[in-house]
Amino acid sequence: MQPIFLIILVGLLGGMAIGVQSPMSSIMSQRLGMIESSFIIHASGAIAALIPLLIFGSKLGEWRSVPWYTLAAGAFGLIVISSMGYMIPRIGVAGALITLLAGQLLVGSILDHFGWLGAVQRAMDLPRLIGLGVVMLGVWLTVK
């Protein structure tokens, strides 16, 4: 098992990347359009991912071994980028990020509850429901 410090550090770095990527993609969306900015973001991400694949090797040839529905993950990126591009000019970066995070927590809790998509099953209980309610209140207070 990984040390908890490393897990938290990786999570914080990922969150910081979203925090920087979101306003950058919003600027691009406002000037070029949502679909165009999503295309550029995904293309640049593909190029950035290609470099370590070429250096360290790849298992891309095994893509047929993953469940078919997982191949739609990139399409969800289009939704994320488009929603951020829409929200940021209207409610600001913090409001958009907290709203995005609340949506992630809501879906994550449902996936955990049912054990869907490979999630470890963790039943929805009262403390988790209260926590989600507090998050939703935080969204409301942040964006109003």
C-alpha positions in Angstrom: 0.0 0.0 0.0 1.2 3.5 -0.9 2.0 5.9 2.0 -1.0 8.2 2.6 1.2 11.2 2.1 2.1 10.2 -1.4 -1.6 9.5 -2.2 -2.6 12.9 -0.9 0.2 14.6 -2.7 -0.8 13.0 -6.0 -4.4 14.0 -5.4 -3.5 17.6 -4.6 -1.3 17.8 -7.7 -4.2 16.5 -9.9 -6.6 19.0 -8.3 -4.1 21.8 -8.9 -3.8 20.8 -12.5 -7.6 21.0 -12.9 -7.5 24.4 -11.2 -5.0 25.7 -13.8 -6.5 23.8 -16.8 -10.0 25.1 -16.2 -9.5 28.8 -16.6 -7.1 28.1 -19.5 -9.7 26.0 -21.3 -12.4 28.6 -20.5 -10.3 31.3 -22.3 -9.9 29.0 -25.3 -13.6 28.1 -25.3 -14.6 31.8 -25.2 -12.4 32.6 -28.2 -12.7 29.5 -30.3 -15.8 27.6 -29.1 -16.3 24.7 -26.7 -15.8 21.9 -29.3 -12.8 23.5 -30.8 -11.1 24.1 -27.4 -11.9 20.5 -26.4 -10.3 19.2 -29.6 -7.1 21.3 -29.0 -7.0 20.2 -25.3 -7.4 16.5 -26.2 -4.9 16.7 -29.1 -2.3 18.4 -26.9 -2.9 15.9 -24.2 -2.5 13.0 -26.7 0.8 14.5 -27.8 1.9 14.9 -24.2 1.0 11.3 -23.5 2.8 10.1 -26.6 6.2 11.2 -25.4 6.4 8.9 -22.4 4.8 6.1 -24.4 7.6 6.4 -26.9 10.3 6.6 -24.2 9.0 3.9 -21.8 7.0 1.6 -24.0 3.3 1.0 -24.3 0.5 -1.5 -24.0 -1.7 0.4 -26.5 -1.8 -2.8 -28.6 -4.0 -4.3 -25.8 -6.8 -1.7 -26.1 -9.2 -4.4 -27.1 -8.9 -6.0 -23.7 -10.7 -3.1 -21.9 -14.5 -3.1 -21.6 -16.0 -1.4 -24.7 -17.7 1.3 -22.6 -14.5 2.5 -21.1 -13.5 3.8 -24.5 -16.0 6.6 -24.0 -14.0 8.1 -21.2 -12.5 10.7 -23.5 -16.0 11.9 -24.5 -16.7 12.7 -20.9 -13.6 15.0 -21.1 -15.5 16.9 -23.7 -18.4 17.4 -21.2 -15.9 18.5 -18.4 -14.1 21.0 -20.7 -17.4 22.4 -22.1 -19.0 22.7 -18.7 -16.0 24.6 -17.3 -15.9 26.8 -20.3 -19.6 27.7 -19.8 -19.4 28.1 -16.0 -16.2 30.1 -15.4 -17.3 33.3 -17.1 -20.6 33.1 -15.3 -19.7 32.1 -11.7 -15.9 32.3 -11.6 -13.2 29.7 -11.3 -13.8 28.8 -7.6 -17.6 28.4 -8.2 -17.0 26.3 -11.3 -14.5 24.1 -9.6 -16.6 23.5 -6.5 -19.6 22.7 -8.7 -17.5 20.2 -10.7 -16.2 18.7 -7.5 -19.7 18.3 -6.1 -20.8 16.5 -9.3 -17.7 14.2 -8.9 -18.5 13.4 -5.3 -22.2 12.7 -6.1 -21.3 10.3 -8.9 -18.5 8.8 -6.9 -20.8 8.1 -3.9 -23.3 6.4 -6.2 -20.5 4.3 -7.8 -19.2 3.4 -4.4 -22.6 2.5 -3.1 -23.3 0.0 -5.9 -19.7 -1.0 -6.6 -20.1 0.0 -10.3 -17.2 0.5 -12.7 -14.8 -1.4 -10.5 -15.3 0.8 -7.4 -14.9 -0.7 -4.0 -18.5 -1.1 -2.6 -19.1 1.2 0.2 -22.7 1.7 1.3 -24.3 5.1 1.4 -24.9 5.8 5.1 -26.1 8.8 7.0 -22.7 10.4 7.6 -22.0 10.2 3.8 -25.4 11.7 3.0 -24.8 14.5 5.5 -21.4 15.1 4.0 -22.9 15.3 0.5 -25.5 17.7 1.8 -22.8 19.9 3.3 -20.9 19.9 0.0 -24.1 20.9 -1.9 -24.7 23.7 0.6 -21.1 24.8 0.0 -21.8 24.9 -3.7 -24.8 27.1 -3.1 -22.9 29.4 -0.8 -20.0 29.7 -3.3 -22.0 30.4 -6.4 -24.9 32.5 -5.2 
